[in-house]
């Protein structure tokens, strides 16, 4: 099942805005999703970033930029 807008809290903690932290977060989320028979899209990941960094903040923008690129 492909997930565009997830429900509930993100199951994996995002630990920072640097490329290594974001890549590790995405990898762990995808592994978790596969175990649940789900695939998270860019939109789903971007949605969860709001849980860690306020929308419009420099941190949120930085993580979303890394996700997009």
Phi and psi restraints in degrees (range 20) as a CNS / XPLOR table:
assign (resid 1 and name C) (resid 2 and name N)
       (resid 2 and name CA) (resid 2 and name C) 1.0 -91.6 20.0 2
assign (resid 2 and name N) (resid 2 and name CA)
       (resid 2 and name C) (resid 3 and name N) 1.0 128.0 20.0 2
assign (resid 2 and name C) (resid 3 and name N)
       (resid 3 and name CA) (resid 3 and name C) 1.0 -106.9 20.0 2
assign (resid 3 and name N) (resid 3 and name CA)
       (resid 3 and name C) (resid 4 and name N) 1.0 122.3 20.0 2
assign (resid 3 and name C) (resid 4 and name N)
       (resid 4 and name CA) (resid 4 and name C) 1.0 -99.9 20.0 2
assign (resid 4 and name N) (resid 4 and name CA)
       (resid 4 and name C) (resid 5 and name N) 1.0 -39.7 20.0 2
assign (resid 4 and name C) (resid 5 and name N)
       (resid 5 and name CA) (resid 5 and name C) 1.0 -130.9 20.0 2
assign (resid 5 and name N) (resid 5 and name CA)
       (resid 5 and name C) (resid 6 and name N) 1.0 104.4 20.0 2
assign (resid 5 and name C) (resid 6 and name N)
       (resid 6 and name CA) (resid 6 and name C) 1.0 -74.4 20.0 2
assign (resid 6 and name N) (resid 6 and name CA)
       (resid 6 and name C) (resid 7 and name N) 1.0 157.7 20.0 2
assign (resid 6 and name C) (resid 7 and name N)
       (resid 7 and name CA) (resid 7 and name C) 1.0 -108.6 20.0 2
assign (resid 7 and name N) (resid 7 and name CA)
       (resid 7 and name C) (resid 8 and name N) 1.0 148.1 20.0 2
assign (resid 7 and name C) (resid 8 and name N)
       (resid 8 and name CA) (resid 8 and name C) 1.0 82.2 20.0 2
assign (resid 8 and name N) (resid 8 and name CA)
       (resid 8 and name C) (resid 9 and name N) 1.0 -176.1 20.0 2
assign (resid 8 and name C) (resid 9 and name N)
       (resid 9 and name CA) (resid 9 and name C) 1.0 -76.9 20.0 2
assign (resid 9 and name N) (resid 9 and name CA)
       (resid 9 and name C) (resid 10 and name N) 1.0 152.8 20.0 2
assign (resid 9 and name C) (resid 10 and name N)
       (resid 10 and name CA) (resid 10 and name C) 1.0 -65.9 20.0 2
assign (resid 10 and name N) (resid 10 and name CA)
       (resid 10 and name C) (resid 11 and name N) 1.0 130.5 20.0 2
assign (resid 10 and name C) (resid 11 and name N)
       (resid 11 and name CA) (resid 11 and name C) 1.0 -76.5 20.0 2
assign (resid 11 and name N) (resid 11 and name CA)
       (resid 11 and name C) (resid 12 and name N) 1.0 -10.5 20.0 2
assign (resid 11 and name C) (resid 12 and name N)
       (resid 12 and name CA) (resid 12 and name C) 1.0 -125.0 20.0 2
assign (resid 12 and name N) (resid 12 and name CA)
       (resid 12 and name C) (resid 13 and name N) 1.0 132.8 20.0 2
assign (resid 12 and name C) (resid 13 and name N)
       (resid 13 and name CA) (resid 13 and name C) 1.0 -76.7 20.0 2
assign (resid 13 and name N) (resid 13 and name CA)
       (resid 13 and name C) (resid 14 and name N) 1.0 129.7 20.0 2
assign (resid 13 and name C) (resid 14 and name N)
       (resid 14 and name CA) (resid 14 and name C) 1.0 -86.8 20.0 2
assign (resid 14 and name N) (resid 14 and name CA)
       (resid 14 and name C) (resid 15 and name N) 1.0 120.9 20.0 2
assign (resid 14 and name C) (resid 15 and name N)
       (resid 15 and name CA) (resid 15 and name C) 1.0 -99.1 20.0 2
assign (resid 15 and name N) (resid 15 and name CA)
       (resid 15 and name C) (resid 16 and name N) 1.0 -4.8 20.0 2
assign (resid 15 and name C) (resid 16 and name N)
       (resid 16 and name CA) (resid 16 and name C) 1.0 -179.4 20.0 2
assign (resid 16 and name N) (resid 16 and name CA)
       (resid 16 and name C) (resid 17 and name N) 1.0 179.3 20.0 2
assign (resid 16 and name C) (resid 17 and name N)
       (resid 17 and name CA) (resid 17 and name C) 1.0 -106.9 20.0 2
assign (resid 17 and name N) (resid 17 and name CA)
       (resid 17 and name C) (resid 18 and name N) 1.0 0.8 20.0 2
assign (resid 17 and name C) (resid 18 and name N)
       (resid 18 and name CA) (resid 18 and name C) 1.0 -79.8 20.0 2
assign (resid 18 and name N) (resid 18 and name CA)
       (resid 18 and name C) (resid 19 and name N) 1.0 162.6 20.0 2
assign (resid 18 and name C) (resid 19 and name N)
       (resid 19 and name CA) (resid 19 and name C) 1.0 -59.2 20.0 2
assign (resid 19 and name N) (resid 19 and name CA)
       (resid 19 and name C) (resid 20 and name N) 1.0 -38.4 20.0 2
assign (resid 19 and name C) (resid 20 and name N)
       (resid 20 and name CA) (resid 20 and name C) 1.0 -66.7 20.0 2
assign (resid 20 and name N) (resid 20 and name CA)
       (resid 20 and name C) (resid 21 and name N) 1.0 -43.4 20.0 2
assign (resid 20 and name C) (resid 21 and name N)
       (resid 21 and name CA) (resid 21 and name C) 1.0 -65.1 20.0 2
assign (resid 21 and name N) (resid 21 and name CA)
       (resid 21 and name C) (resid 22 and name N) 1.0 -43.4 20.0 2
assign (resid 21 and name C) (resid 22 and name N)
       (resid 22 and name CA) (resid 22 and name C) 1.0 -67.1 20.0 2
assign (resid 22 and name N) (resid 22 and name CA)
       (resid 22 and name C) (resid 23 and name N) 1.0 -43.8 20.0 2
assign (resid 22 and name C) (resid 23 and name N)
       (resid 23 and name CA) (resid 23 and name C) 1.0 -61.8 20.0 2
assign (resid 23 and name N) (resid 23 and name CA)
       (resid 23 and name C) (resid 24 and name N) 1.0 -42.4 20.0 2
assign (resid 23 and name C) (resid 24 and name N)
       (resid 24 and name CA) (resid 24 and name C) 1.0 -63.8 20.0 2
assign (resid 24 and name N) (resid 24 and name CA)
       (resid 24 and name C) (resid 25 and name N) 1.0 -41.0 20.0 2
assign (resid 24 and name C) (resid 25 and name N)
       (resid 25 and name CA) (resid 25 and name C) 1.0 -62.4 20.0 2
assign (resid 25 and name N) (resid 25 and name CA)
       (resid 25 and name C) (resid 26 and name N) 1.0 -47.7 20.0 2
assign (resid 25 and name C) (resid 26 and name N)
       (resid 26 and name CA) (resid 26 and name C) 1.0 -61.4 20.0 2
assign (resid 26 and name N) (resid 26 and name CA)
       (resid 26 and name C) (resid 27 and name N) 1.0 -44.6 20.0 2
assign (resid 26 and name C) (resid 27 and name N)
       (resid 27 and name CA) (resid 27 and name C) 1.0 -60.9 20.0 2
assign (resid 27 and name N) (resid 27 and name CA)
       (resid 27 and name C) (resid 28 and name N) 1.0 -45.9 20.0 2
assign (resid 27 and name C) (resid 28 and name N)
       (resid 28 and name CA) (resid 28 and name C) 1.0 -66.2 20.0 2
assign (resid 28 and name N) (resid 28 and name CA)
       (resid 28 and name C) (resid 29 and name N) 1.0 -38.3 20.0 2
assign (resid 28 and name C) (resid 29 and name N)
       (resid 29 and name CA) (resid 29 and name C) 1.0 -65.0 20.0 2
assign (resid 29 and name N) (resid 29 and name CA)
       (resid 29 and name C) (resid 30 and name N) 1.0 -42.0 20.0 2
assign (resid 29 and name C) (resid 30 and name N)
       (resid 30 and name CA) (resid 30 and name C) 1.0 -65.8 20.0 2
assign (resid 30 and name N) (resid 30 and name CA)
       (resid 30 and name C) (resid 31 and name N) 1.0 -41.0 20.0 2
assign (resid 30 and name C) (resid 31 and name N)
       (resid 31 and name CA) (resid 31 and name C) 1.0 -60.8 20.0 2
assign (resid 31 and name N) (resid 31 and name CA)
       (resid 31 and name C) (resid 32 and name N) 1.0 -45.1 20.0 2
assign (resid 31 and name C) (resid 32 and name N)
       (resid 32 and name CA) (resid 32 and name C) 1.0 -61.2 20.0 2
assign (resid 32 and name N) (resid 32 and name CA)
       (resid 32 and name C) (resid 33 and name N) 1.0 -46.1 20.0 2
assign (resid 32 and name C) (resid 33 and name N)
       (resid 33 and name CA) (resid 33 and name C) 1.0 -59.7 20.0 2
assign (resid 33 and name N) (resid 33 and name CA)
       (resid 33 and name C) (resid 34 and name N) 1.0 -45.5 20.0 2
assign (resid 33 and name C) (resid 34 and name N)
       (resid 34 and name CA) (resid 34 and name C) 1.0 -60.1 20.0 2
assign (resid 34 and name N) (resid 34 and name CA)
       (resid 34 and name C) (resid 35 and name N) 1.0 -37.2 20.0 2
assign (resid 34 and name C) (resid 35 and name N)
       (resid 35 and name CA) (resid 35 and name C) 1.0 -66.9 20.0 2
assign (resid 35 and name N) (resid 35 and name CA)
       (resid 35 and name C) (resid 36 and name N) 1.0 -21.9 20.0 2
assign (resid 35 and name C) (resid 36 and name N)
       (resid 36 and name CA) (resid 36 and name C) 1.0 -100.5 20.0 2
assign (resid 36 and name N) (resid 36 and name CA)
       (resid 36 and name C) (resid 37 and name N) 1.0 5.0 20.0 2
assign (resid 36 and name C) (resid 37 and name N)
       (resid 37 and name CA) (resid 37 and name C) 1.0 62.0 20.0 2
assign (resid 37 and name N) (resid 37 and name CA)
       (resid 37 and name C) (resid 38 and name N) 1.0 42.0 20.0 2
assign (resid 37 and name C) (resid 38 and name N)
       (resid 38 and name CA) (resid 38 and name C) 1.0 -130.3 20.0 2
assign (resid 38 and name N) (resid 38 and name CA)
       (resid 38 and name C) (resid 39 and name N) 1.0 149.2 20.0 2
assign (resid 38 and name C) (resid 39 and name N)
       (resid 39 and name CA) (resid 39 and name C) 1.0 -125.4 20.0 2
assign (resid 39 and name N) (resid 39 and name CA)
       (resid 39 and name C) (resid 40 and name N) 1.0 122.6 20.0 2
assign (resid 39 and name C) (resid 40 and name N)
       (resid 40 and name CA) (resid 40 and name C) 1.0 -90.7 20.0 2
assign (resid 40 and name N) (resid 40 and name CA)
       (resid 40 and name C) (resid 41 and name N) 1.0 130.3 20.0 2
assign (resid 40 and name C) (resid 41 and name N)
       (resid 41 and name CA) (resid 41 and name C) 1.0 -85.5 20.0 2
assign (resid 41 and name N) (resid 41 and name CA)
       (resid 41 and name C) (resid 42 and name N) 1.0 172.0 20.0 2
assign (resid 41 and name C) (resid 42 and name N)
       (resid 42 and name CA) (resid 42 and name C) 1.0 -54.6 20.0 2
assign (resid 42 and name N) (resid 42 and name CA)
       (resid 42 and name C) (resid 43 and name N) 1.0 -42.6 20.0 2
assign (resid 42 and name C) (resid 43 and name N)
       (resid 43 and name CA) (resid 43 and name C) 1.0 -60.6 20.0 2
assign (resid 43 and name N) (resid 43 and name CA)
       (resid 43 and name C) (resid 44 and name N) 1.0 -40.0 20.0 2
assign (resid 43 and name C) (resid 44 and name N)
       (resid 44 and name CA) (resid 44 and name C) 1.0 -65.6 20.0 2
assign (resid 44 and name N) (resid 44 and name CA)
       (resid 44 and name C) (resid 45 and name N) 1.0 -44.1 20.0 2
assign (resid 44 and name C) (resid 45 and name N)
       (resid 45 and name CA) (resid 45 and name C) 1.0 -63.5 20.0 2
assign (resid 45 and name N) (resid 45 and name CA)
       (resid 45 and name C) (resid 46 and name N) 1.0 -43.8 20.0 2
assign (resid 45 and name C) (resid 46 and name N)
       (resid 46 and name CA) (resid 46 and name C) 1.0 -61.7 20.0 2
assign (resid 46 and name N) (resid 46 and name CA)
       (resid 46 and name C) (resid 47 and name N) 1.0 -38.0 20.0 2
assign (resid 46 and name C) (resid 47 and name N)
       (resid 47 and name CA) (resid 47 and name C) 1.0 -60.1 20.0 2
assign (resid 47 and name N) (resid 47 and name CA)
       (resid 47 and name C) (resid 48 and name N) 1.0 -44.4 20.0 2
assign (resid 47 and name C) (resid 48 and name N)
       (resid 48 and name CA) (resid 48 and name C) 1.0 -70.6 20.0 2
assign (resid 48 and name N) (resid 48 and name CA)
       (resid 48 and name C) (resid 49 and name N) 1.0 -25.2 20.0 2
assign (resid 48 and name C) (resid 49 and name N)
       (resid 49 and name CA) (resid 49 and name C) 1.0 -57.3 20.0 2
assign (resid 49 and name N) (resid 49 and name CA)
       (resid 49 and name C) (resid 50 and name N) 1.0 -32.1 20.0 2
assign (resid 49 and name C) (resid 50 and name N)
       (resid 50 and name CA) (resid 50 and name C) 1.0 -60.1 20.0 2
assign (resid 50 and name N) (resid 50 and name CA)
       (resid 50 and name C) (resid 51 and name N) 1.0 -25.9 20.0 2
assign (resid 50 and name C) (resid 51 and name N)
       (resid 51 and name CA) (resid 51 and name C) 1.0 -67.8 20.0 2
assign (resid 51 and name N) (resid 51 and name CA)
       (resid 51 and name C) (resid 52 and name N) 1.0 -27.7 20.0 2
assign (resid 51 and name C) (resid 52 and name N)
       (resid 52 and name CA) (resid 52 and name C) 1.0 -103.1 20.0 2
assign (resid 52 and name N) (resid 52 and name CA)
       (resid 52 and name C) (resid 53 and name N) 1.0 -33.6 20.0 2
assign (resid 52 and name C) (resid 53 and name N)
       (resid 53 and name CA) (resid 53 and name C) 1.0 -136.5 20.0 2
assign (resid 53 and name N) (resid 53 and name CA)
       (resid 53 and name C) (resid 54 and name N) 1.0 132.4 20.0 2
assign (resid 53 and name C) (resid 54 and name N)
       (resid 54 and name CA) (resid 54 and name C) 1.0 -58.6 20.0 2
assign (resid 54 and name N) (resid 54 and name CA)
       (resid 54 and name C) (resid 55 and name N) 1.0 138.3 20.0 2
assign (resid 54 and name C) (resid 55 and name N)
       (resid 55 and name CA) (resid 55 and name C) 1.0 -57.7 20.0 2
assign (resid 55 and name N) (resid 55 and name CA)
       (resid 55 and name C) (resid 56 and name N) 1.0 137.8 20.0 2
assign (resid 55 and name C) (resid 56 and name N)
       (resid 56 and name CA) (resid 56 and name C) 1.0 86.8 20.0 2
assign (resid 56 and name N) (resid 56 and name CA)
       (resid 56 and name C) (resid 57 and name N) 1.0 -8.5 20.0 2
assign (resid 56 and name C) (resid 57 and name N)
       (resid 57 and name CA) (resid 57 and name C) 1.0 -78.1 20.0 2
assign (resid 57 and name N) (resid 57 and name CA)
       (resid 57 and name C) (resid 58 and name N) 1.0 160.6 20.0 2
assign (resid 57 and name C) (resid 58 and name N)
       (resid 58 and name CA) (resid 58 and name C) 1.0 -60.8 20.0 2
assign (resid 58 and name N) (resid 58 and name CA)
       (resid 58 and name C) (resid 59 and name N) 1.0 -37.7 20.0 2
assign (resid 58 and name C) (resid 59 and name N)
       (resid 59 and name CA) (resid 59 and name C) 1.0 -66.1 20.0 2
assign (resid 59 and name N) (resid 59 and name CA)
       (resid 59 and name C) (resid 60 and name N) 1.0 -45.4 20.0 2
assign (resid 59 and name C) (resid 60 and name N)
       (resid 60 and name CA) (resid 60 and name C) 1.0 -60.7 20.0 2
assign (resid 60 and name N) (resid 60 and name CA)
       (resid 60 and name C) (resid 61 and name N) 1.0 -46.4 20.0 2
assign (resid 60 and name C) (resid 61 and name N)
       (resid 61 and name CA) (resid 61 and name C) 1.0 -61.1 20.0 2
assign (resid 61 and name N) (resid 61 and name CA)
       (resid 61 and name C) (resid 62 and name N) 1.0 -41.0 20.0 2
assign (resid 61 and name C) (resid 62 and name N)
       (resid 62 and name CA) (resid 62 and name C) 1.0 -64.6 20.0 2
assign (resid 62 and name N) (resid 62 and name CA)
       (resid 62 and name C) (resid 63 and name N) 1.0 -45.4 20.0 2
assign (resid 62 and name C) (resid 63 and name N)
       (resid 63 and name CA) (resid 63 and name C) 1.0 -65.3 20.0 2
assign (resid 63 and name N) (resid 63 and name CA)
       (resid 63 and name C) (resid 64 and name N) 1.0 -45.0 20.0 2
assign (resid 63 and name C) (resid 64 and name N)
       (resid 64 and name CA) (resid 64 and name C) 1.0 -62.9 20.0 2
assign (resid 64 and name N) (resid 64 and name CA)
       (resid 64 and name C) (resid 65 and name N) 1.0 -35.8 20.0 2
assign (resid 64 and name C) (resid 65 and name N)
       (resid 65 and name CA) (resid 65 and name C) 1.0 -64.8 20.0 2
assign (resid 65 and name N) (resid 65 and name CA)
       (resid 65 and name C) (resid 66 and name N) 1.0 -42.3 20.0 2
assign (resid 65 and name C) (resid 66 and name N)
       (resid 66 and name CA) (resid 66 and name C) 1.0 -64.9 20.0 2
assign (resid 66 and name N) (resid 66 and name CA)
       (resid 66 and name C) (resid 67 and name N) 1.0 -40.1 20.0 2
assign (resid 66 and name C) (resid 67 and name N)
       (resid 67 and name CA) (resid 67 and name C) 1.0 -63.3 20.0 2
assign (resid 67 and name N) (resid 67 and name CA)
       (resid 67 and name C) (resid 68 and name N) 1.0 -41.9 20.0 2
assign (resid 67 and name C) (resid 68 and name N)
       (resid 68 and name CA) (resid 68 and name C) 1.0 -67.4 20.0 2
assign (resid 68 and name N) (resid 68 and name CA)
       (resid 68 and name C) (resid 69 and name N) 1.0 -41.4 20.0 2
